Amino acid sequence: MKSVFDSWSDLRVFLAVMRAGSTLAASKQLRQSQPTVARRIDVLEHVTGLTLFERSTQGLKPTEHALALLPQAEAVEAAVLGFEATVDGRTRSTTSTIRITAIGIAFSPRLAAILDEFNEAYPDVRFEFVPSEKVLDLCAGEADMAIRHVLSVDDPRLVARQVSVTRTTLYCSQRYAAKHRLPKDPGDFAGHSFLLYEPGRGSRRFNEWLNARVPAEQIVGTLPDIPSMIVAVRSGLGLGALPVAMAEDAPELVQCFEPPPEGLARTWLVIGPDAHKRREVRAFADFLAPRYTERIGNR
C-alpha cells in the first residue's frame, strides 16, 4: 500500500458504488455530492494502490481487485453496524428497542418504509439492525426477531410466521445476454459460464441443484453472498442465481427462465420466546407481516 488505510467512510463509499453501479447513484444513497463520491473512490485507489473500477460512459465496472475486496469490506460494514447497535443499545432501555437480524440485503428501502409507518403509531419504539449471514440464536437473545429464508422453522421455542414465498432463478447482465444465447431451460446449460455460491451460502437449495448440473470447467467463480453475486452478474462474468424480488430492483439484469421448483423457498418472520412476551414486539410483528407479504414477498 502507498499509505496506511484507516477510513471506514471510504469503505462505505466503496460499498455504495459497488452496489449502485455508478458514483451518481451511490451519491444519492449516501446523500453526498457525486464529485465527493468520485473523489473518495480515487483516494481509496491511491491508498490501496489498486485500480478498483474501470470507468466508462455507462458507469463503473468493478475490477477483479474490487470483487476480491468486497467480502472483506462487507465484513467491516457488519462489524461497524454491530458495534453501533451495541453502543446504542446500552444507552437506552432495551424494552423499547427491537433488534432485527437478516441478511444485509434484506434491509431494503421497502422494509425501511414499513418501519417508518410503524413508528408513526409507536414513536417510542426504536430498531436495531443486525445484518448477518449466520443464523443468530434468538432464544439466547442475540436478536429479538429474524427474517429468514428457509423451507421451515423447526425449533418449537420460536414463534414463526410465513410471510412470503421466495423464488430464485438464473440471471445475467444485458452485456452477457447480447453476446450469448440464453439458456431456455435447465437442460440448456452447454457453453455458458456460471457463478455459484460458496457451499452453504446464498440460495442453498438452488445452489446445490445447480452445482449438480454444471461441469466444473463451466464454473468461473464462487461468491459468499447475494450482494456479491449481484455485483458479479452485473459485471457480465456469467450466469448467477438470484432471488427474483431482489433482481427486479436491478433493471440491468436479465432473467434466463422461470424459477424451477428447486428455486422456491419460504420467508419467515421469526421471534424469540422472550421477545414475544413484549407488547411492542407482538404489535410490530402483526404490523409487519401483512405489509411484508404485500410489498416485498411473493414477487
N, C-alpha and C positions, 0 to 999 in steps of 0.2 A: 504494500500500500504506500501511497505517497505521503500520507499523514494518518494520524490515529482517527478512526471513525468512532464517534460517540454521540450521534444525534438521532434520537427516536423520531423527531419531527421529519427528518429526511426519509426515514424508512416509511413513515406514514404516507408521505407524498409518493414514494416509490410504489407502495401497495395500491394507492388510489389510481395511479396511472396504469398499472398492470391490469387492474380490474375494469377500468373505464375505456382503455384503448387509446386515449389521447390526453394531452395536457389540458385542453379546453374542457372536456367532460369531467376530468378529475378536479379542475378548479371549481366547478360548480358544486361538486360533492363536498369539497374541503372549505368552500366559501372563501377562497383566496383568488387573487388575480391569475390569469393564465401566464403572464410573464414571470410571476413569482414561482409558480409550479415548475415551469420550464427551467428557471434558474436553479431551483433546488435539485432537479434531476442532473443538471450539468455539474453541480457541486458534488453530488453523490458519485458520479462517474469519475470526477477528478480525484476524490478521496480514495475510492477503491482502485483506481487505475484500470477500470473495466468499461468497455462500451456495453451499456445495458439495453439500448434501444437503437433501432435503425429508423432514421427519420425519412418521411415521405409526405407527399401531399395528402395521402389517405390517413395519416396519423402516425403512431409509433408502433413498431413491431418489436416485441421483446427478442433479444438475442439469447443464445444458449446460456450465457452468463446470468442473465436475468431470470430465466427459468430455473437455473440451478440454485439461485439465491432465494427464490420465492418461498419455499417451505421454511427456511430459517427466519425470514422476515415475518412470516405469519406466526411463527412460534414466539418471536419477540412481541408481536402485537397481542397475542393471547396472554403472555406474561404481564405486560403492562396493564391490560384491561383487568386482569385478575388482581393485580396489586392495587389498582384504583378502587376496585369493588371492595376489597378487604379493608382498605383505609376508610372508605365511605361508610361501610357497614359498622365500623367501630365508633363512628361519630354520631350515630342516631339509633333509635330504638329499632330492634330487628322486627318487632311486631307490626311495623308499618312498612316493611320492606319485603318485596317478593323477589327472590333470586331465581332467575330462569336460565337453564342451560340448554344448549342446542349446538349443532354445527354452526360455524361462523356465518355461513351464507344464509342461514335461516332467519337471521336478524335483518330482515328486508325492510324497505320503506313501507310496504303494505302492513307488516306487523307493527311497525312504529306508529302508523296511523291509528291502528286499533288501540294501542296503548294510550295514545293521546286522548282518544274518545273516552276511554275508561277513566282517565284522570280528571275529566270534567265532572264526573259523578263522584269520584273518590279522590279529591285533591291531596289528601294526606298520605296516599299510598305512593311509595317510591319503588322503582325497579332497578335491580342489578342484573347485568347480563354476564353469563359465564360461557363464552364460546369455547367448545371443546369437541374434538373428535372422539374422545373417550366417553364411556358411559359412566357418569358420576353416580355415586351412591346416595340416592335421595333418602333412604332410611337412616343414613348416618349424618344427614344434614348438610351434605356437600352442596346442595341446592334445594330449593323448595319445589320446583316444577321443572319438567323437561318436555321438549318437543322431540319425539323420537320417531325415526323412520325404520320401522321393523315390522315383521309379519304379525307378531303377537307380543304381549306383555304378560309374562308368566309368573311374576312374583306376586303372590296373593296379598302381600303387605301394601302394595302400591294401589293407588286409585287411578285407573286408566280410562280414558275416553277416546274412541277413534274419531278423528276429525276430518280425515280425507284419505283418498287413495292416491298414492304416488306412482306415476308412470315414467319409466325410463326407457330410452332407446338411443340409437346411434345418431350423432350429429357430425357435421364437418363445416369448414368455412366456405364462404362463397368462392374463394380462390381455388380451394381444393375441388369444389363441385364443377368449376369451369374447366378444370384440367382432366377430370376423371369421370367416367360413367359411374353414377352412384349405384350401390347395391340395391336391388329392388326388393330383396327379402333376405332372411338369414342364411339362405343357401347360395348366395351370390357374393361371396367374400374374396374370390380369387383376384389377385392383382392389386389389392388395397393395402394401405398401411394402417396400423391400429395403435391406439393409445389405451393402455389398461391401467387400472388402479393397482396399487400395491396390495398384496394379499391381506384380506380382512379390512380393506378401506373402501371408501366410496360406496357405490351401489353394489353391495356384496353379492347378492344372488345373481344379478345380471352379469357382474364381472366374472363370476365362476362359470356361468353359462357361456359367455363369450370366450373365455380363456380355453374352454374345451373345444372350441370350433375354429380357432385361429392358430395356424402354424407359428412356431417361434420366430421364423425368419420374417414374418409379416408384422411383428410387434416392434415398433420403433421407439417406444418409451413407456415407462410406468410412472404414475403420478400418485401423490399421497392423499389428495382430497379433491373435492368438487371445484373449488376456486382455481386450483392448479390445472385441472382438466379443461375448464372453460378457457383459460389463457392459452393452453397448448393447442386446443382445437381451433380457437380463433386465429392462431398463428399459421394454420394450414399444414400442421405436421402430419395429420392423419385423421381417422375416424375415432371418435371417443364417445363413451356412454354418459349421458346427462339426463337428469330429471326434466321432463317436459316443462313443468312450471317454472324452472329456473332458466332453461334455454330460451323460452319465449321472451324473456326480458333482454335477450341479446339478438336483435334482428339480423345481424350479420351471419348467424349460424343457420345451417340448412339441415332439416330433419331428413334422414335417409328413408325410414319406413316407420309404420305404426308400431308402438311398443308391443313386443311379444309377451306371452304370459309370464315369462321369467322377469320381465321388466315391471311387473306390478307389485307394489308393496303398500303398506298402510302407514299413515301418520297418526301418532297418538299424543294426546296431552296427558302427561303422567305426573302425579302429585305424591309426595312423600307422606307417610302417615301422620307425622307431627304437624306438617304444614297444612294438611287437610282439616285440622281442628280449628284453624284460624278463619274467622269470618271473612276477612278481606281476600284470602286465597280462594275460598269457595266462590265468592262473588265474582272474582276475576275469571275463574275457570268457566263459570256459567256465561259470562260476558264474552270471553274469547272464543269458545268452541264454535258457536254458530257462525261467527264472523270469519273465523279462520276457514271454515268449510266453504263459505260463500266467496270469499275474496282471494284466498290463497290455494286452497286444496282443490282436488278433483279437476285439475286442468290438464 
